[in-house]
């Protein structure tokens, strides 16, 4: 339904609009919807009551999106730890993609969060119907999953491989800038 707005604005504007940024925004919204759906599936697997499940899902979605960014903005965390706390939340990753720059670390983050909540839901449903598994086995599986996801996300965060979808390549360093940076004396 929003395609009507895109077509209207592009036909009315003289310079055109940046379709790359729009594609990035849609991709970011798709990833955000995937995370919210996974959280909703997880909370539905925990509760029989759909109203409580919805409220719990809304709370978890709010916490996953806003909480970590708010904590990272606290004044005593501004020295650098706040940045790493903000990376746990969805907000930073969503904003990066919605600008029109799709980075590998953001995509891996979204897939990891979706995988985490879907696997939690599967374990919850399994435990509900199969009473054989002990809580220690479930705890070991959960711990292994968290460690696995951390082992994937932490290294990927240091490799910034991405696609700049914007028309004027706002988030890509030009060749001229790279040459200029190489020619600067590092001893200064």
C-alpha positions as CSV (number, residue, x, y, z in Angstrom):
1,X,0.0,0.0,0.0
2,X,2.9,2.4,0.5
3,X,3.9,2.0,-3.1
4,X,1.3,4.6,-3.9
5,X,3.2,7.2,-1.9
6,X,6.5,6.2,-3.5
7,X,5.1,6.6,-7.0
8,X,3.4,9.9,-6.1
9,X,6.5,11.5,-4.5
10,X,8.8,10.3,-7.3
11,X,6.5,11.7,-10.0
12,X,6.1,15.1,-8.1
13,X,9.7,15.6,-7.2
14,X,12.1,17.1,-9.8
15,X,15.3,15.3,-8.6
16,X,13.7,12.0,-8.0
17,X,13.8,10.0,-4.8
18,X,16.4,7.6,-3.5
19,X,15.0,4.2,-4.2
20,X,18.0,2.5,-2.6
21,X,17.2,4.0,0.8
22,X,13.5,3.0,0.3
23,X,14.5,-0.6,-0.4
24,X,16.8,-0.5,2.6
25,X,13.9,0.7,4.7
26,X,11.6,-2.0,3.5
27,X,14.3,-4.6,4.1
28,X,14.8,-3.3,7.6
29,X,11.0,-3.4,8.3
30,X,10.9,-7.0,7.0
31,X,13.7,-8.0,9.4
32,X,12.0,-6.1,12.2
33,X,8.7,-8.0,11.5
34,X,10.6,-11.3,11.4
35,X,12.1,-10.6,14.9
36,X,8.7,-9.5,16.3
37,X,7.0,-12.6,14.8
38,X,9.6,-14.9,16.4
39,X,9.1,-13.2,19.7
40,X,5.3,-13.6,19.3
41,X,5.7,-17.3,18.5
42,X,7.9,-17.7,21.6
43,X,5.5,-16.0,23.9
44,X,2.6,-18.0,22.4
45,X,4.4,-21.2,23.2
46,X,4.8,-20.1,26.8
47,X,1.2,-19.2,27.5
48,X,-2.2,-20.7,26.9
49,X,-3.9,-17.4,27.3
50,X,-3.6,-15.4,24.0
51,X,-4.1,-12.0,25.7
52,X,-1.3,-12.6,28.2
53,X,0.8,-13.9,25.3
54,X,0.2,-10.7,23.3
55,X,1.0,-8.5,26.3
56,X,4.2,-10.4,27.0
57,X,5.2,-10.3,23.4
58,X,4.6,-6.5,23.2
59,X,6.7,-6.0,26.3
60,X,9.5,-8.2,24.9
61,X,9.4,-6.4,21.6
62,X,9.6,-3.0,23.3
63,X,12.5,-4.2,25.5
64,X,14.4,-5.7,22.6
65,X,14.0,-2.5,20.5
66,X,14.3,0.4,23.0
67,X,15.7,-0.8,26.3
68,X,19.3,-1.5,25.3
69,X,19.6,1.8,23.4
70,X,18.2,3.7,26.4
71,X,20.6,2.0,28.8
72,X,23.5,2.7,26.4
73,X,22.6,6.4,26.5
74,X,23.2,6.7,30.3
75,X,26.0,9.1,31.1
76,X,28.2,6.7,33.0
77,X,28.2,4.3,30.0
78,X,29.3,6.8,27.4
79,X,32.9,5.9,27.7
80,X,32.5,3.0,25.3
81,X,30.6,0.3,27.1
82,X,27.3,1.9,26.0
83,X,28.1,1.1,22.4
84,X,28.4,-2.6,23.1
85,X,25.2,-2.6,25.1
86,X,23.4,-0.9,22.3
87,X,24.5,-3.6,19.9
88,X,22.4,-6.1,21.9
89,X,19.2,-4.2,21.0
90,X,17.4,-4.1,17.8
91,X,17.3,-0.3,17.4
92,X,20.9,0.2,16.2
93,X,20.7,-2.6,13.6
94,X,17.3,-1.5,12.3
95,X,18.4,2.2,12.0
96,X,21.5,1.1,10.0
97,X,19.6,-0.9,7.5
98,X,16.8,1.7,7.2
99,X,19.3,4.3,6.1
100,X,20.0,2.3,3.0
101,X,23.2,0.5,4.0
102,X,22.8,-3.2,4.5
103,X,25.7,-4.4,6.6
104,X,26.5,-8.1,7.1
105,X,26.7,-7.7,10.9
106,X,23.1,-6.3,11.0
107,X,21.7,-9.1,8.8
108,X,23.5,-11.8,10.9
109,X,22.1,-10.1,14.1
110,X,18.5,-10.2,12.8
111,X,18.8,-13.8,11.7
112,X,20.4,-14.7,15.1
113,X,17.6,-13.1,17.1
114,X,15.0,-14.8,15.0
115,X,16.8,-18.2,15.3
116,X,17.1,-17.7,19.1
117,X,13.4,-17.1,19.7
118,X,12.3,-19.8,17.2
119,X,14.5,-22.4,18.8
120,X,13.3,-21.3,22.3
121,X,9.7,-21.8,21.1
122,X,10.5,-25.2,19.7
123,X,12.2,-26.3,23.0
124,X,9.2,-25.0,25.0
125,X,6.8,-26.9,22.8
126,X,8.9,-30.0,23.0
127,X,9.1,-29.8,26.8
128,X,5.4,-29.3,27.0
129,X,4.7,-32.5,25.2
130,X,7.7,-34.6,26.2
131,X,8.2,-34.7,29.9
132,X,11.4,-36.8,29.6
133,X,13.9,-33.9,29.4
134,X,15.3,-32.5,32.6
135,X,15.7,-28.8,33.3
136,X,19.5,-29.1,33.3
137,X,19.4,-30.5,29.8
138,X,17.3,-27.6,28.6
139,X,19.6,-25.1,30.4
140,X,22.6,-26.7,28.7
141,X,20.9,-26.4,25.3
142,X,20.0,-22.7,26.0
143,X,23.5,-21.9,27.1
144,X,25.0,-23.7,24.0
145,X,22.6,-21.7,21.8
146,X,23.6,-18.4,23.3
147,X,27.3,-19.2,23.1
148,X,26.9,-20.3,19.5
149,X,25.1,-17.1,18.5
150,X,27.7,-15.0,20.3
151,X,30.5,-16.8,18.5
152,X,28.8,-15.9,15.2
153,X,27.9,-12.3,16.0
154,X,31.0,-11.0,17.7
155,X,33.5,-11.7,14.9
156,X,31.0,-10.6,12.2
157,X,30.8,-7.2,14.0
158,X,34.4,-6.5,13.1
159,X,34.0,-7.1,9.4
160,X,32.0,-4.4,7.9
161,X,30.9,-5.9,4.6
162,X,27.8,-4.2,3.2
163,X,25.9,-2.9,0.3
164,X,25.3,0.8,0.0
165,X,21.9,1.1,-1.6
166,X,21.7,4.9,-1.6
167,X,21.8,6.7,-4.9
168,X,24.8,8.9,-4.1
169,X,26.6,6.2,-2.2
170,X,26.5,8.2,1.1
171,X,27.9,5.4,3.2
172,X,30.8,4.3,0.9
173,X,34.2,5.9,1.0
174,X,35.2,7.1,-2.5
175,X,38.4,6.1,-4.2
176,X,39.7,9.7,-3.9
177,X,39.2,9.7,-0.2
178,X,41.0,6.4,0.1
179,X,44.0,7.8,-1.8
180,X,44.0,10.9,0.3
181,X,44.0,8.9,3.5
182,X,46.9,6.8,2.3
183,X,48.9,9.9,1.5
184,X,48.5,11.4,5.0
185,X,51.6,11.1,7.2
186,X,50.8,9.0,10.2
187,X,53.4,10.5,12.4
188,X,51.4,13.7,12.9
